[in-house]
């Protein structure tokens, strides 16, 4: 399965890097392909290293202004002209999406993917990997949106919240009929 992972390119502490590495190793050992932003820095590098070292493939989609930071030994690397094209290519090349910890770029990617799903532009499973409770506040906000009528689709049809990588991957494989 081609699994797109949205995540930070920042250097982060062990409470985020250790679970990210564990999830990456699960992907690689499972024979999955990582589809990601292509960066050779921060958490993006941690996940790419873990997938590659565990036998998985790497498909990167970088963007023109970040091309100098793109991983050179990915199985495939595409350079998009801008962030909008990058997001479209990431979605196109993936069978499922996992949202890991990140900043405004990750949040932008997550909300666009969920908005597209809400409008039926894709039906791919989306998992929010809630490492160390990072997305507790966002989950609460989404629940409020659903409770108060802002979501025309049940929240459970838009996104699955996973506490750890094992739960995230199990949900994706179940959604794809691999279990």
DRENDO-1510 file (C-alpha; in Angstrom, 1 decimal, always signed):
<recs>
REC; n; res; u; v; w
REC; 1; UNK; +0.0; +0.0; +0.0 .
REC; 2; UNK; +1.2; +3.5; -0.7 .
REC; 3; UNK; +0.8; +5.5; +2.5 .
REC; 4; UNK; +1.1; +9.2; +2.4 .
REC; 5; UNK; +2.4; +10.7; +5.7 .
REC; 6; UNK; +2.1; +14.4; +6.4 .
REC; 7; UNK; +4.6; +15.4; +9.2 .
REC; 8; UNK; +7.1; +18.0; +10.4 .
REC; 9; UNK; +10.5; +18.5; +8.9 .
REC; 10; UNK; +11.6; +20.0; +12.3 .
REC; 11; UNK; +14.1; +18.3; +14.6 .
REC; 12; UNK; +12.0; +17.1; +17.5 .
REC; 13; UNK; +12.6; +15.4; +20.8 .
REC; 14; UNK; +12.3; +11.7; +21.6 .
REC; 15; UNK; +8.6; +11.8; +22.6 .
REC; 16; UNK; +7.9; +12.3; +18.9 .
REC; 17; UNK; +10.9; +10.8; +17.1 .
REC; 18; UNK; +10.8; +7.4; +18.8 .
REC; 19; UNK; +7.1; +6.7; +18.0 .
REC; 20; UNK; +7.7; +8.0; +14.5 .
REC; 21; UNK; +10.6; +5.7; +14.0 .
REC; 22; UNK; +8.5; +2.7; +15.3 .
REC; 23; UNK; +5.7; +3.5; +12.9 .
REC; 24; UNK; +8.2; +3.9; +10.0 .
REC; 25; UNK; +9.6; +0.4; +10.8 .
REC; 26; UNK; +6.1; -1.1; +10.8 .
REC; 27; UNK; +5.5; +0.4; +7.3 .
REC; 28; UNK; +8.8; -0.9; +5.9 .
REC; 29; UNK; +8.4; -4.4; +7.4 .
REC; 30; UNK; +4.9; -4.5; +6.1 .
REC; 31; UNK; +6.2; -3.9; +2.5 .
REC; 32; UNK; +4.5; -0.5; +2.3 .
REC; 33; UNK; +5.6; +2.5; +0.4 .
REC; 34; UNK; +6.1; +5.8; +2.1 .
REC; 35; UNK; +4.8; +8.8; +0.1 .
REC; 36; UNK; +6.0; +11.9; +1.8 .
REC; 37; UNK; +7.2; +15.5; +1.4 .
REC; 38; UNK; +10.6; +14.2; +0.4 .
REC; 39; UNK; +12.7; +16.2; +2.9 .
REC; 40; UNK; +16.0; +14.9; +4.3 .
REC; 41; UNK; +15.5; +16.8; +7.6 .
REC; 42; UNK; +13.8; +16.5; +10.9 .
REC; 43; UNK; +11.0; +14.1; +11.5 .
REC; 44; UNK; +10.6; +13.5; +7.8 .
REC; 45; UNK; +14.1; +12.1; +7.7 .
REC; 46; UNK; +13.5; +9.9; +10.7 .
REC; 47; UNK; +10.5; +8.3; +9.1 .
REC; 48; UNK; +12.1; +7.9; +5.7 .
REC; 49; UNK; +15.2; +6.3; +7.3 .
REC; 50; UNK; +13.0; +3.9; +9.2 .
REC; 51; UNK; +10.9; +2.9; +6.2 .
REC; 52; UNK; +13.9; +2.4; +3.9 .
REC; 53; UNK; +16.0; +0.5; +6.5 .
REC; 54; UNK; +13.1; -1.8; +7.1 .
REC; 55; UNK; +12.6; -2.7; +3.5 .
REC; 56; UNK; +9.9; -0.2; +2.3 .
REC; 57; UNK; +10.0; +2.1; -0.7 .
REC; 58; UNK; +10.2; +5.9; -0.7 .
REC; 59; UNK; +8.3; +8.1; -3.0 .
REC; 60; UNK; +9.0; +11.8; -2.3 .
REC; 61; UNK; +7.2; +14.8; -3.5 .
REC; 62; UNK; +9.2; +17.9; -2.8 .
REC; 63; UNK; +8.5; +21.5; -3.9 .
REC; 64; UNK; +10.7; +23.7; -6.0 .
REC; 65; UNK; +11.7; +26.1; -3.2 .
REC; 66; UNK; +12.7; +23.1; -1.0 .
REC; 67; UNK; +14.3; +20.9; -3.6 .
REC; 68; UNK; +17.8; +21.4; -2.1 .
REC; 69; UNK; +16.6; +19.6; +1.0 .
REC; 70; UNK; +15.1; +16.6; -0.9 .
REC; 71; UNK; +16.4; +13.1; -0.2 .
REC; 72; UNK; +18.8; +12.0; -2.8 .
REC; 73; UNK; +18.3; +8.2; -2.5 .
REC; 74; UNK; +14.5; +7.9; -2.6 .
REC; 75; UNK; +13.1; +5.3; -5.0 .
REC; 76; UNK; +11.2; +8.1; -6.7 .
REC; 77; UNK; +11.4; +11.9; -6.2 .
REC; 78; UNK; +9.1; +14.4; -7.9 .
REC; 79; UNK; +9.6; +18.2; -7.6 .
REC; 80; UNK; +6.3; +20.1; -7.7 .
REC; 81; UNK; +6.1; +23.7; -8.8 .
REC; 82; UNK; +4.3; +24.9; -5.6 .
REC; 83; UNK; +2.6; +23.6; -2.5 .
REC; 84; UNK; -0.8; +23.2; -4.1 .
REC; 85; UNK; +0.6; +20.9; -6.8 .
REC; 86; UNK; +2.6; +19.0; -4.1 .
REC; 87; UNK; -0.5; +18.3; -2.1 .
REC; 88; UNK; -2.3; +17.1; -5.2 .
REC; 89; UNK; +0.5; +14.8; -6.2 .
REC; 90; UNK; +0.8; +13.4; -2.6 .
REC; 91; UNK; -2.9; +12.5; -2.7 .
REC; 92; UNK; -2.7; +11.1; -6.2 .
REC; 93; UNK; +0.3; +8.8; -5.4 .
REC; 94; UNK; -1.2; +7.4; -2.2 .
REC; 95; UNK; -3.8; +4.8; -1.1 .
REC; 96; UNK; -4.1; +6.1; +2.4 .
REC; 97; UNK; -3.1; +9.1; +4.5 .
REC; 98; UNK; -1.5; +9.4; +7.9 .
REC; 99; UNK; -1.2; +12.7; +9.6 .
REC; 100; UNK; +1.6; +12.8; +12.2 .
REC; 101; UNK; +2.8; +15.7; +14.4 .
REC; 102; UNK; +3.6; +18.9; +12.6 .
REC; 103; UNK; +3.2; +22.6; +12.3 .
REC; 104; UNK; +1.2; +24.9; +10.1 .
REC; 105; UNK; +2.2; +23.0; +6.9 .
REC; 106; UNK; +1.0; +19.7; +8.3 .
REC; 107; UNK; -2.2; +21.3; +9.5 .
REC; 108; UNK; -2.8; +22.8; +6.1 .
REC; 109; UNK; -2.3; +19.4; +4.4 .
REC; 110; UNK; -4.6; +17.7; +6.9 .
REC; 111; UNK; -7.4; +20.1; +6.6 .
REC; 112; UNK; -7.3; +20.1; +2.8 .
REC; 113; UNK; -7.3; +16.3; +2.6 .
REC; 114; UNK; -10.2; +16.2; +5.0 .
REC; 115; UNK; -12.1; +18.9; +3.1 .
REC; 116; UNK; -11.6; +17.0; -0.1 .
REC; 117; UNK; -12.8; +13.8; +1.5 .
REC; 118; UNK; -15.8; +15.6; +3.0 .
REC; 119; UNK; -16.8; +16.6; -0.6 .
REC; 120; UNK; -16.3; +13.2; -2.0 .
REC; 121; UNK; -13.2; +14.1; -4.0 .
REC; 122; UNK; -11.4; +11.0; -2.5 .
REC; 123; UNK; -12.4; +8.0; -0.3 .
REC; 124; UNK; -9.0; +7.2; +1.0 .
REC; 125; UNK; -8.7; +6.4; +4.7 .
REC; 126; UNK; -7.2; +9.2; +6.8 .
REC; 127; UNK; -5.6; +8.5; +10.2 .
REC; 128; UNK; -4.5; +11.2; +12.6 .
REC; 129; UNK; -1.7; +9.7; +14.6 .
REC; 130; UNK; -2.1; +11.4; +18.0 .
REC; 131; UNK; +1.4; +10.9; +19.4 .
REC; 132; UNK; +1.7; +12.1; +23.0 .
REC; 133; UNK; -1.8; +13.6; +22.8 .
REC; 134; UNK; -0.5; +16.1; +20.2 .
REC; 135; UNK; -3.9; +16.3; +18.5 .
REC; 136; UNK; -6.2; +16.2; +21.5 .
REC; 137; UNK; -7.2; +19.8; +21.0 .
REC; 138; UNK; -7.9; +19.3; +17.3 .
REC; 139; UNK; -9.9; +16.2; +18.1 .
REC; 140; UNK; -12.0; +18.2; +20.5 .
REC; 141; UNK; -12.5; +20.9; +17.9 .
REC; 142; UNK; -13.6; +18.4; +15.3 .
REC; 143; UNK; -16.0; +16.9; +17.8 .
REC; 144; UNK; -17.5; +20.3; +18.5 .
REC; 145; UNK; -17.8; +20.9; +14.7 .
REC; 146; UNK; -19.7; +17.6; +14.4 .
REC; 147; UNK; -21.9; +18.2; +17.5 .
REC; 148; UNK; -22.9; +21.7; +16.4 .
REC; 149; UNK; -23.7; +20.8; +12.8 .
REC; 150; UNK; -20.6; +22.0; +10.9 .
REC; 151; UNK; -19.7; +18.7; +9.5 .
REC; 152; UNK; -22.2; +17.2; +6.9 .
REC; 153; UNK; -20.4; +13.9; +7.2 .
REC; 154; UNK; -19.9; +12.0; +10.5 .
REC; 155; UNK; -16.4; +12.6; +11.9 .
REC; 156; UNK; -15.8; +8.8; +12.0 .
REC; 157; UNK; -16.2; +8.8; +8.2 .
REC; 158; UNK; -13.6; +11.6; +7.8 .
REC; 159; UNK; -10.8; +10.6; +10.1 .
REC; 160; UNK; -9.7; +7.9; +12.5 .
REC; 161; UNK; -7.7; +9.0; +15.6 .
REC; 162; UNK; -5.0; +6.5; +16.5 .
REC; 163; UNK; -3.0; +6.5; +19.7 .
REC; 164; UNK; +0.0; +4.7; +18.2 .
REC; 165; UNK; +1.5; +3.4; +15.0 .
REC; 166; UNK; +0.2; -0.1; +15.5 .
REC; 167; UNK; -3.4; +1.2; +15.7 .
REC; 168; UNK; -2.8; +3.5; +12.7 .
REC; 169; UNK; -1.5; +0.8; +10.5 .
REC; 170; UNK; -4.1; -1.7; +11.6 .
REC; 171; UNK; -6.9; +0.7; +10.7 .
REC; 172; UNK; -5.3; +1.4; +7.3 .
REC; 173; UNK; -4.8; -2.3; +6.5 .
REC; 174; UNK; -8.4; -3.1; +7.7 .
REC; 175; UNK; -9.8; -0.3; +5.5 .
REC; 176; UNK; -7.9; -1.7; +2.5 .
REC; 177; UNK; -9.1; -5.2; +3.2 .
REC; 178; UNK; -5.5; -6.5; +4.0 .
REC; 179; UNK; -6.5; -8.0; +7.4 .
</recs>
